[in-house]
Amino acid sequence: MRTFVCSAVAVLCVVGLVLAKEEMAVNVKKIEGGTMTYTKKVKKGEEAKEMTIKVSDKVKVVKGTFNKDTKKVEAGDAIEGGLKADALAKAFNATIVIDKEEVIEIRVTGKKKKAAGN
């Protein structure tokens, strides 16, 4: 009986992790044809790897606001125009929420800053 209970708990933990939503800070390069090209934010000295991911048809596009207490970017007001908004036409910083290997929410945090000397 103990083995069964331990096995059941382990299975539930794994299923919970698989179904969990993931949030990550990224630099969005472009959104085109239902996919997003981005790089994860990395520590100084590390090289960012460019990746692509599917964007949900029902994606929510909102202004991201940093909560100093939780130290997380939270969803704010909706951005008018959604994926077609002018603010998303060029590279920008955001926190994205991923569920089942597709982006379900984009929290826009600002424009991508140019490197010094450019």
MARMAR-20213 format. One line per 5 residues: their letters; for each residue x, y, z of N, C-alpha, C. Coordinates in Angstrom, 2 decimals, decimal comma, always signed. Layout:
A> X:Y:Z:X:Y:Z:X:Y:Z; ...
This chain:
MRTFV> +0,82:-1,19:+0,00:+0,00:+0,00:+0,00:+0,87:+1,26:+0,00; +1,95:+1,24:+0,78:+2,83:+2,39:+0,86:+3,45:+2,69:-0,50; +3,85:+1,67:-1,23:+4,43:+1,84:-2,56:+3,43:+2,49:-3,50; +2,18:+2,05:-3,44:+1,14:+2,63:-4,29:+0,95:+4,11:-3,99; +0,89:+4,47:-2,72:+0,69:+5,87:-2,33:+1,87:+6,73:-2,79
CSAVA> +3,09:+6,23:-2,60:+4,28:+6,98:-3,03:+4,29:+7,15:-4,55; +3,92:+6,11:-5,26:+3,87:+6,19:-6,72:+2,82:+7,19:-7,18; +1,66:+7,17:-6,54:+0,59:+8,10:-6,90:+1,02:+9,55:-6,66; +1,67:+9,81:-5,54:+2,15:+11,16:-5,24:+3,18:+11,60:-6,27; +4,09:+10,72:-6,64:+5,12:+11,05:-7,64:+4,48:+11,38:-8,99
VLCVV> +3,50:+10,60:-9,40:+2,82:+10,85:-10,67:+2,11:+12,20:-10,64; +1,42:+12,51:-9,56:+0,72:+13,80:-9,45:+1,69:+14,97:-9,50; +2,85:+14,82:-8,87:+3,86:+15,89:-8,89:+4,36:+16,12:-10,31; +4,64:+15,06:-11,04:+5,13:+15,18:-12,42:+4,06:+15,80:-13,31; +2,83:+15,35:-13,19:+1,73:+15,90:-13,98:+1,56:+17,38:-13,66
GLVLA> +1,67:+17,75:-12,41:+1,55:+19,15:-12,01:+2,62:+20,01:-12,63; +3,83:+19,51:-12,71:+4,92:+20,26:-13,32:+4,71:+20,42:-14,82; +4,24:+19,38:-15,47:+4,03:+19,42:-16,91:+2,92:+20,41:-17,26; +1,88:+20,47:-16,45:+0,75:+21,34:-16,72:+0,97:+22,78:-16,26; +2,03:+23,03:-15,51:+2,27:+24,35:-14,95:+2,63:+25,36:-16,04
KEEMA> +2,21:+26,58:-15,82:+2,57:+27,66:-16,73:+3,95:+28,16:-16,35; +4,67:+28,61:-17,35:+6,03:+29,11:-17,13:+6,10:+30,57:-17,55; +6,77:+31,38:-16,74:+6,99:+32,78:-17,06:+8,49:+32,99:-17,27; +8,84:+33,81:-18,27:+10,25:+34,12:-18,46:+10,43:+35,51:-19,07; +11,51:+36,16:-18,68:+11,85:+37,47:-19,22:+12,61:+37,24:-20,52
VNVKK> +12,19:+37,95:-21,58:+12,79:+37,75:-22,89:+12,97:+39,08:-23,62; +13,78:+39,03:-24,66:+13,88:+40,12:-25,63:+13,22:+39,60:-26,89; +12,06:+40,15:-27,24:+11,33:+39,70:-28,42:+11,93:+40,38:-29,65; +12,33:+39,58:-30,61:+12,91:+40,10:-31,86:+11,80:+40,44:-32,85; +10,86:+39,48:-33,03:+9,74:+39,72:-33,94:+8,62:+38,72:-33,68
IEGGT> +7,42:+39,11:-34,09:+6,25:+38,24:-34,04:+5,71:+38,22:-35,46; +5,66:+37,02:-36,02:+5,28:+36,93:-37,43:+4,64:+35,57:-37,72; +3,51:+35,59:-38,38:+2,88:+34,35:-38,82:+2,57:+33,35:-37,72; +2,17:+33,82:-36,55:+1,81:+32,91:-35,46:+2,99:+32,39:-34,66; +4,19:+32,92:-34,91:+5,36:+32,53:-34,12:+6,09:+33,77:-33,60
MTYTK> +6,79:+33,58:-32,51:+7,58:+34,64:-31,89:+9,04:+34,22:-31,90; +9,92:+35,12:-32,31:+11,35:+34,89:-32,23:+11,87:+35,73:-31,07; +12,62:+35,09:-30,16:+13,06:+35,78:-28,96:+14,39:+35,22:-28,46; +14,98:+35,94:-27,51:+16,14:+35,44:-26,77:+15,81:+35,57:-25,30; +16,20:+34,57:-24,51:+16,04:+34,66:-23,05:+17,05:+35,65:-22,52
KVKKG> +16,69:+36,31:-21,45:+17,65:+37,21:-20,81:+18,69:+36,35:-20,11; +19,95:+36,71:-20,29:+21,06:+35,95:-19,72:+21,96:+36,87:-18,91; +22,82:+36,26:-18,11:+23,76:+37,02:-17,30:+24,83:+37,63:-18,20; +25,49:+38,68:-17,71:+26,56:+39,33:-18,44:+27,63:+38,30:-18,79; +28,12:+38,37:-20,01:+29,17:+37,46:-20,44:+28,65:+36,21:-21,11
EEAKE> +27,37:+35,89:-20,90:+26,77:+34,73:-21,55:+26,15:+35,16:-22,87; +26,12:+34,23:-23,83:+25,55:+34,54:-25,13:+24,08:+34,10:-25,17; +23,24:+34,99:-25,65:+21,81:+34,69:-25,75:+21,56:+33,87:-27,02; +20,76:+32,81:-26,88:+20,43:+31,94:-28,00:+19,05:+32,32:-28,53; +18,96:+32,56:-29,84:+17,68:+32,93:-30,45:+16,80:+31,69:-30,61
MTIKV> +15,52:+31,82:-30,22:+14,58:+30,71:-30,27:+13,26:+31,18:-30,86; +12,43:+30,23:-31,29:+11,09:+30,56:-31,76:+10,08:+29,71:-31,01; +8,87:+30,24:-30,88:+7,80:+29,53:-30,19:+6,47:+29,95:-30,81; +5,50:+29,06:-30,76:+4,16:+29,33:-31,28:+3,46:+30,31:-30,35; +2,68:+31,21:-30,94:+1,87:+32,16:-30,19:+0,41:+31,73:-30,31
SDKVK> -0,27:+31,62:-29,18:-1,67:+31,21:-29,15:-2,55:+32,18:-29,93; -3,59:+31,66:-30,55:-4,57:+32,51:-31,24:-5,29:+33,43:-30,26; -5,33:+33,03:-28,99:-6,04:+33,80:-27,96:-5,07:+34,52:-27,03; -3,85:+34,83:-27,50:-2,84:+35,47:-26,67:-3,34:+36,81:-26,13; -3,02:+37,08:-24,86:-3,34:+38,37:-24,24:-2,07:+39,22:-24,30
VVKGT> -2,19:+40,45:-24,79:-1,07:+41,38:-24,86:-1,37:+42,53:-23,91; -0,53:+42,68:-22,89:-0,77:+43,67:-21,84:+0,51:+44,43:-21,51; +0,34:+45,57:-20,84:+1,48:+46,31:-20,32:+1,94:+45,60:-19,05; +3,21:+45,36:-18,93:+3,75:+44,73:-17,74:+4,18:+45,76:-16,72; +3,85:+45,53:-15,47:+4,27:+46,42:-14,39:+5,04:+45,60:-13,35
FNKDT> +6,18:+46,12:-12,93:+7,02:+45,42:-11,97:+6,50:+45,63:-10,56; +6,26:+44,54:-9,84:+5,81:+44,59:-8,45:+7,04:+44,43:-7,57; +7,40:+45,48:-6,82:+8,60:+45,45:-5,99:+8,51:+44,43:-4,86; +7,31:+44,17:-4,37:+7,14:+43,22:-3,27:+7,39:+41,78:-3,71; +6,78:+41,39:-4,83:+6,93:+40,01:-5,31:+8,13:+39,85:-6,24
KKVEA> +8,67:+40,99:-6,70:+9,80:+41,01:-7,64:+9,46:+40,28:-8,94; +8,21:+40,46:-9,39:+7,75:+39,85:-10,63:+7,03:+40,89:-11,47; +7,00:+40,65:-12,78:+6,25:+41,50:-13,68:+4,82:+40,98:-13,73; +3,88:+41,86:-13,43:+2,46:+41,48:-13,39:+1,73:+42,12:-14,57; +0,61:+41,51:-14,94:-0,19:+42,01:-16,05:-0,88:+43,30:-15,67
GDAIE> -0,82:+44,27:-16,57:-1,50:+45,54:-16,38:-2,63:+45,68:-17,39; -2,80:+46,88:-17,90:-3,86:+47,15:-18,88:-3,56:+46,49:-20,22; -4,61:+46,12:-20,93:-4,48:+45,52:-22,26:-3,90:+46,56:-23,22; -3,10:+46,09:-24,16:-2,54:+46,97:-25,20:-3,49:+46,93:-26,39; -3,95:+48,10:-26,77:-4,89:+48,20:-27,88:-4,24:+47,73:-29,18
GGLKA> -4,93:+46,87:-29,88:-4,41:+46,34:-31,14:-3,78:+44,97:-31,00; -3,56:+44,52:-29,77:-2,99:+43,20:-29,53:-1,67:+43,00:-30,25; -1,53:+41,87:-30,95:-0,28:+41,56:-31,64:+0,04:+42,53:-32,76; -0,97:+43,27:-33,24:-0,76:+44,21:-34,34:-0,47:+45,62:-33,86; -0,29:+45,82:-32,56:-0,02:+47,14:-31,99:+1,35:+47,64:-32,48
DALAK> +1,45:+48,95:-32,65:+2,70:+49,56:-33,11:+3,86:+49,25:-32,16; +3,58:+49,15:-30,87:+4,62:+48,89:-29,87:+5,31:+47,54:-30,09; +4,65:+46,62:-30,81:+5,20:+45,29:-31,03:+5,84:+45,14:-32,41; +5,88:+46,22:-33,18:+6,43:+46,16:-34,53:+7,95:+46,04:-34,53; +8,61:+46,53:-33,49:+10,07:+46,46:-33,38:+10,43:+45,62:-32,17
AFNAT> +11,70:+45,34:-31,99:+12,17:+44,55:-30,85:+11,77:+45,22:-29,53; +11,40:+44,40:-28,54:+11,00:+44,94:-27,24:+11,25:+43,90:-26,16; +11,29:+44,38:-24,91:+11,46:+43,50:-23,75:+10,08:+43,11:-23,24; +9,98:+41,88:-22,73:+8,69:+41,41:-22,23:+8,89:+40,24:-21,28; +7,85:+39,96:-20,54:+7,74:+38,71:-19,80:+6,65:+37,93:-20,51
IVIDK> +6,96:+36,69:-20,89:+5,96:+35,90:-21,59:+5,50:+34,76:-20,68; +4,25:+34,37:-20,85:+3,69:+33,25:-20,11:+3,45:+32,15:-21,13; +4,05:+30,98:-20,86:+3,96:+29,84:-21,77:+3,14:+28,75:-21,11; +2,21:+28,19:-21,88:+1,40:+27,07:-21,43:+1,31:+26,09:-22,60; +1,66:+24,85:-22,35:+1,60:+23,80:-23,38:+2,38:+24,19:-24,63
EEVIE> +3,56:+24,72:-24,44:+4,51:+25,06:-25,50:+4,01:+26,13:-26,47; +3,16:+27,04:-25,97:+2,78:+28,20:-26,77:+2,59:+29,40:-25,84; +2,82:+30,59:-26,38:+2,71:+31,82:-25,61:+1,22:+32,16:-25,46; +0,78:+32,33:-24,21:-0,61:+32,68:-23,96:-0,76:+34,12:-23,44; +0,37:+34,73:-23,01:+0,31:+36,12:-22,54:+1,66:+36,78:-22,77
IRVTG> +1,61:+38,03:-23,24:+2,82:+38,83:-23,43:+2,66:+40,08:-22,58; +3,57:+40,25:-21,62:+3,57:+41,44:-20,75:+4,71:+42,34:-21,21; +4,38:+43,35:-21,98:+5,38:+44,24:-22,57:+5,96:+45,13:-21,47; +7,29:+45,09:-21,34:+7,94:+45,88:-20,29:+8,73:+47,06:-20,82; +8,93:+47,17:-22,12:+9,62:+48,33:-22,67:+10,34:+48,00:-23,96
KKKKA> +10,89:+49,05:-24,56:+11,65:+48,90:-25,79:+13,01:+48,29:-25,47; +13,57:+47,57:-26,42:+14,91:+47,02:-26,24:+15,89:+48,17:-26,33; +16,82:+48,23:-25,38:+17,80:+49,31:-25,36:+18,91:+49,04:-26,34; +19,38:+50,11:-26,99:+20,50:+49,97:-27,92:+21,79:+49,86:-27,14; +22,73:+49,11:-27,70:+24,05:+48,96:-27,07:+24,78:+50,29:-27,14
AGN> +25,64:+50,54:-26,16:+26,40:+51,78:-26,11:+27,29:+51,88:-27,35; +27,37:+53,07:-27,92:+28,21:+53,27:-29,08:+27,49:+53,08:-30,40; +26,23:+52,74:-30,38:+25,46:+52,56:-31,63:+24,61:+53,76:-31,91
